[in-house]
Amino acid sequence: MKIGSLLAVGFATALLSGTASASITSYEGVDDGAPVGGTFTNSNAASAAFAAAAGPLETIDFESVPTGHQPSYVLPGVTISVTGPVYGYPFSGVIAGTVGNVYGFDIGTGRGNWLGFPDGTATFTFDNPVTAFGFYTTGLQTTFGLSFDVTFNDGTAQSLSPTVLVNGGASFFGFTNTNAFSS
């Protein structure tokens, strides 16, 4: 998975403000094996700490996006480009509902929309530079892996390594930085 910047819900993302390129502050909470509709104690605690540090947030979700796979999704303030294999519904693209705690679900009730891109990438390109980004993952497991690369507007890049869960479930990962980035 490749990302850039924004907080959301499901397999989600978030947009915020924060800390400096050499001093990225990250926030992470994992709930390995958590069930659909679970309480996500660790993930939600990390999300709350991130939100407190980041300041005012713009949260995106995929509730207004039609289900199915598209090469890109245009949402207010961000375009998300997706690459990689298309495994079809309910694994690739915007999915409604759940395919269980080891494949993915919306972090709300488990019935909402979320974005899936197994073995692929999702690149978030923001209309305006941001200084913080956070997201929930669900169903992430060692089978799929995770890399998170950020390219800052000054041309520097940083690779961040969120924890990959063994038994699916849910996790939150976010970071703040004073060095802005657009993708």
C-alpha positions in Angstrom: 0.0 0.0 0.0 1.3 3.4 -0.9 -0.2 6.5 0.7 0.4 10.3 1.0 -1.9 12.2 3.4 -5.4 12.2 5.0 -7.6 10.4 7.8 -10.7 8.3 7.0 -12.8 5.4 7.9 -13.0 1.7 6.9 -9.9 1.2 5.0 -9.6 4.9 5.5 -7.5 8.0 5.4 -7.2 11.5 7.1 -5.9 15.0 6.5 -4.3 17.2 9.2 -1.4 19.3 10.6 1.6 18.4 12.7 5.7 18.1 13.5 9.3 18.2 10.9 10.7 16.0 8.1 13.6 14.6 10.2 11.3 14.4 13.2 8.2 12.6 12.1 5.9 11.8 15.0 3.9 8.6 14.4 0.9 7.2 16.1 0.0 3.5 15.9 -2.4 1.2 17.6 -3.2 -2.4 16.6 -6.0 -4.7 17.5 -4.8 -8.0 16.0 -7.7 -10.4 15.2 -10.4 -7.8 16.3 -13.8 -8.8 15.0 -16.0 -6.8 12.6 -17.8 -4.1 14.7 -15.2 -4.6 17.5 -14.2 -1.9 20.0 -10.7 -1.4 18.5 -9.3 -0.2 21.8 -5.7 0.3 20.7 -6.5 1.6 17.3 -9.0 4.2 18.6 -6.6 5.3 21.3 -3.9 6.0 18.6 -6.4 7.8 16.4 -7.4 10.0 19.3 -3.8 10.9 20.2 -3.1 11.6 16.5 -6.2 13.9 16.3 -5.2 15.8 19.4 -1.7 16.4 18.0 -2.8 17.1 14.4 -5.3 19.8 15.2 -8.5 20.3 13.1 -9.1 17.3 10.9 -10.8 16.7 7.6 -12.0 13.2 7.6 -12.9 11.3 4.4 -14.7 8.1 4.0 -16.1 6.2 1.1 -19.8 6.3 1.9 -20.6 8.6 -1.1 -18.5 6.6 -3.5 -20.2 4.0 -5.7 -19.0 0.5 -5.0 -16.7 -1.2 -7.5 -13.2 -0.8 -8.8 -12.0 2.3 -10.5 -8.4 3.3 -11.3 -9.0 6.6 -9.4 -11.4 8.2 -7.0 -11.9 11.9 -6.7 -13.1 13.1 -3.3 -13.2 16.6 -1.8 -9.6 17.7 -1.5 -7.9 14.5 -2.6 -7.6 12.1 -5.6 -6.8 8.5 -4.8 -5.1 6.5 -7.6 -5.2 2.7 -7.2 -2.9 0.2 -9.0 -2.3 -3.5 -8.9 -4.3 -6.6 -9.5 -8.1 -6.4 -9.6 -9.5 -9.4 -7.7 -13.1 -8.2 -8.2 -15.8 -7.5 -5.7 -15.6 -7.8 -2.7 -11.8 -7.5 -2.6 -10.8 -4.7 -4.9 -12.2 -1.2 -5.1 -14.9 0.4 -2.9 -16.7 -2.4 -1.0 -19.9 -2.1 1.0 -20.1 -4.3 4.1 -17.6 -6.9 5.2 -15.6 -9.8 4.0 -14.5 -10.6 7.6 -11.8 -9.6 10.0 -9.0 -11.2 7.9 -10.0 -9.5 4.6 -11.5 -6.1 5.4 -14.5 -4.2 6.7 -15.7 -0.7 7.6 -14.5 0.4 11.1 -17.9 1.8 11.9 -20.7 -0.8 12.0 -18.9 -3.1 9.6 -21.6 -2.4 7.0 -20.2 0.9 5.4 -18.0 1.4 2.4 -14.2 0.9 2.5 -11.4 0.8 -0.1 -9.6 -2.5 -0.8 -6.5 -2.9 -3.0 -4.8 -6.2 -2.1 -1.3 -6.6 -3.6 -1.6 -3.0 -5.0 -1.0 0.6 -4.1 -3.2 3.6 -3.4 -1.6 7.0 -3.9 -3.4 9.9 -2.2 -2.7 13.2 -4.0 -4.0 16.3 -2.2 -5.3 19.5 -3.8 -3.4 21.5 -1.1 -0.3 20.3 0.8 -0.9 18.7 4.2 1.3 18.1 7.2 -0.4 15.0 8.7 -2.0 11.8 7.6 -3.7 9.0 9.4 -5.8 6.0 8.4 -7.3 2.8 9.6 -6.6 -0.6 8.0 -8.8 -3.6 8.5 -8.1 -7.2 7.4 -4.4 -6.4 6.9 -2.4 -9.5 7.4 1.1 -10.8 6.7 -0.1 -12.3 3.4 -0.5 -8.8 2.0 2.2 -6.8 3.8 2.4 -3.0 4.0 4.8 -0.2 3.0 3.9 3.4 3.4 6.0 6.0 1.4 5.6 9.7 1.7 7.2 12.2 -0.7 7.5 15.7 0.8 7.2 18.8 -1.3 10.9 19.6 -0.8 11.7 16.4 -2.7 12.7 14.3 0.3 11.1 10.9 0.8 10.4 8.8 3.9 9.4 5.2 4.2 7.3 4.4 7.3 6.7 0.8 8.5 3.3 0.3 10.3 2.9 -3.0 12.1 1.3 -5.8 9.9 -1.2 -7.9 11.8 -1.1 -11.7 11.8 -4.8 -12.4 12.3 -6.4 -9.5 10.5 -8.5 -7.2 12.7 -8.0 -3.4 12.8 -5.2 -0.9 13.2 -4.6 2.8 13.0 -1.5 4.5 11.7 -0.9 8.2 11.4 1.9 10.8 11.5 2.4 14.5 11.9 5.2 16.6 10.4 5.8 20.3 9.8 7.3 19.5 6.4 4.3 19.6 4.0 3.5 17.0 1.4 1.0 16.6 -1.4 1.3 12.9 -2.2 
